[in-house]
């Protein structure tokens, strides 16, 4: 089990991705309730990284020196880094998007 971090920071890029996911679901499914449910679940998963961040390394970002990690929720991949005191959520992408989209980080 990972260390307990003091805080979780959701970067602007990740916030924008979550907003885009919300709008996509709201418009495609024509359900604001479903969009809220998915958005809230993603945010809760991000916050949950504070207590456990021992998820796998992000395989599409292994070429970079940073220790990028990821966790999945349904069809979404949350990409983040973990330090001793902080989790930094960098992006949230759909798992079926081209792997290059995972490299769009703050």
Number of C-alpha atoms within 10 A of each C-alpha: 8 13 16 15 17 11 14 19 15 19 16 14 16 23 16 14 17 21 13 15 20 21 18 13 18 16 12 10 12 12 14 14 12 14 21 15 12 19 19 14 14 21 14 11 15 22 17 13 24 21 16 14 22 14 14 10 16 19 11 14 18 12 9 9 7 10 14 20 23 21 19 16 14 10 10 17 20 23 24 28 17 21 11 10 12 17 25 21 27 25 25 29 22 18 16 9 11 9 14 9 14 20 13 13 15 11
